[in-house]
Each structure stands twice: as C-alpha cells, then as structure tokens.
Amino acid sequence: MQKTPIGKDSQQLLNAILEGIHKIKGKDIVKIDLTKINHSECNYFIICHGNSTTQVDAIAHSVERTVEEMVGEKAWHKDGYQNSVWVLLDYADVMVHVFQHETRKHYNLENLWADAATEKIQTEN
C-alpha cells in the first residue's frame, strides 16, 4: 500500500520542526522520506543531534514549542526526556529523533533506513 505524498499540512509541520531545531542549533539534520517504504510507522523521520543532554533537551522542547506556535499541534507521544540521550517526538506523520552525538552514531538510524530517500538539511551558520 502506497502512502499519501506530502501535503500542505505535513509540509507546514516539517517546516515548524526544522525551525525548532535551527533555533537551538541542532547538528547534522537529516530528513528521511519513508513514503515509499511499506509498513513504516510514519512518512518522515527528522534526525539531528546535540552536544550535551542540556542541548538535546533544549532542541526537543524548542521543536515542541515551535510546532505548537506555528501549526497548533502537540506531539502524540514523547519519550526520552528523563535522560535526554535520545528524545523521540511523535507527530504521527513525522517522528523527530534528537540524539546525543555518540548515541546517534550507535543506533545509526540513517543506515537502518538506507533504502529510503535521505536529504541532508542545510543549517544556518
């Protein structure tokens, strides 16, 4: 079964998520398009990392605030704030993964979903 291509609402959600990450200077932002992958939980993964638990926590909270302000949505589920080495924010169509650098390297989600289209998002300097 083919998933629905990105619509206006999903694009607004993606833009808000990326804006929230940029505000706290999330590193190595990647968008993984899962729309052509059967049986995946969502349409997109957004992955980034921070340099400390404090930055990971700040990035994830920034995403939550920015999405709520720009799109009016709250995460359906969130996990990982208790230790902030990997915070997951589930927005149904989009799952946001905010890692500490070493944890990101260990789980290597980009490689796990290597058959999906991957786009590196440019950050503002």
C-alpha positions as CSV (number, residue, x, y, z in Angstrom):
1,M,0.0,0.0,0.0
2,Q,1.4,3.4,-1.1
3,K,1.4,6.2,1.4
4,T,0.0,9.6,0.7
5,P,2.6,12.1,-0.6
6,I,3.4,15.1,1.5
7,G,0.6,17.5,1.7
8,K,0.4,21.1,2.8
9,D,-0.2,20.3,6.5
10,S,2.7,17.8,6.5
11,Q,5.0,20.4,4.9
12,Q,4.0,23.0,7.5
13,L,4.7,20.5,10.2
14,L,8.1,19.7,8.7
15,N,8.9,23.4,8.4
16,A,8.0,24.0,12.0
17,I,10.1,21.1,13.3
18,L,13.1,22.3,11.3
19,E,12.6,25.8,12.6
20,G,12.6,24.5,16.2
21,I,15.8,22.5,15.6
22,H,17.5,25.5,14.0
23,K,16.7,27.8,16.9
24,I,18.8,25.7,19.3
25,K,21.5,24.9,16.6
26,G,20.8,21.1,16.2
27,K,23.6,19.4,14.3
28,D,23.6,17.3,11.1
29,I,19.9,17.5,10.4
30,V,18.6,14.7,8.1
31,K,15.1,14.2,6.7
32,I,14.3,10.5,5.8
33,D,11.4,10.1,3.4
34,L,9.6,6.9,4.3
35,T,6.6,7.4,2.0
36,K,7.8,4.7,-0.5
37,I,8.7,2.2,2.3
38,N,5.9,-0.2,3.1
39,H,4.9,-0.8,6.7
40,S,6.8,2.0,8.2
41,E,5.3,3.8,11.2
42,C,5.3,7.3,9.7
43,N,6.0,9.2,6.5
44,Y,9.2,11.0,7.6
45,F,11.9,10.9,10.2
46,I,13.8,14.1,11.1
47,I,17.1,13.3,12.9
48,C,19.5,15.6,14.5
49,H,21.9,15.7,17.5
50,G,23.1,18.0,20.2
51,N,26.4,18.1,22.0
52,S,25.0,17.5,25.5
53,T,22.0,16.3,27.4
54,T,21.1,20.0,28.0
55,Q,21.2,20.8,24.3
56,V,19.2,17.7,23.4
57,D,16.6,18.6,25.9
58,A,16.5,22.2,24.7
59,I,16.2,21.2,21.0
60,A,13.3,18.8,21.7
61,H,11.5,21.4,23.8
62,S,12.1,24.0,21.1
63,V,10.6,21.7,18.5
64,E,7.5,21.2,20.7
65,R,7.0,24.9,21.3
66,T,7.6,25.9,17.7
67,V,5.3,23.3,16.3
68,E,2.6,24.3,18.7
69,E,3.0,28.0,17.8
70,M,3.3,27.5,14.0
71,V,1.0,24.6,13.4
72,G,-1.1,24.3,16.5
73,E,-0.2,20.6,17.0
74,K,1.1,18.8,20.1
75,A,3.2,15.6,19.9
76,W,1.1,12.5,20.2
77,H,3.8,10.8,22.1
78,K,7.2,11.8,23.5
79,D,9.9,9.8,25.2
80,G,13.4,10.2,26.4
81,Y,13.3,13.5,28.4
82,Q,14.3,11.6,31.6
83,N,17.9,11.2,30.4
84,S,18.0,13.3,27.2
85,V,20.4,11.0,25.3
86,W,17.6,10.2,22.7
87,V,14.4,12.2,22.7
88,L,11.6,11.0,20.4
89,L,8.7,13.2,19.4
90,D,5.9,11.5,17.5
91,Y,3.7,13.7,15.4
92,A,2.0,10.8,13.6
93,D,3.2,11.6,10.0
94,V,6.6,12.8,11.3
95,M,8.9,11.3,14.0
96,V,11.6,13.6,15.4
97,H,14.7,12.0,16.8
98,V,17.0,14.2,18.8
99,F,20.2,12.4,19.9
100,Q,23.4,13.0,21.7
101,H,26.2,12.5,19.1
102,E,27.5,9.2,20.5
103,T,24.0,7.7,20.8
104,R,23.2,8.7,17.2
105,K,26.3,7.0,16.0
106,H,25.5,3.9,17.9
107,Y,21.9,3.5,16.6
108,N,22.7,4.7,13.1
109,L,19.1,5.2,12.0
110,E,20.2,6.7,8.7
111,N,21.8,3.4,7.8
112,L,18.9,1.3,9.2
113,W,16.6,3.2,6.7
114,A,19.2,3.3,3.9
115,D,16.7,2.2,1.3
116,A,14.6,5.4,1.9
117,A,15.3,8.8,0.3
118,T,17.6,10.9,2.6
119,E,18.0,14.6,2.5
120,K,20.6,16.5,4.5
121,I,19.2,19.8,5.7
122,Q,21.5,22.8,5.5
123,T,21.9,24.7,8.7
124,E,22.3,28.4,9.1
125,N,25.7,29.5,10.2
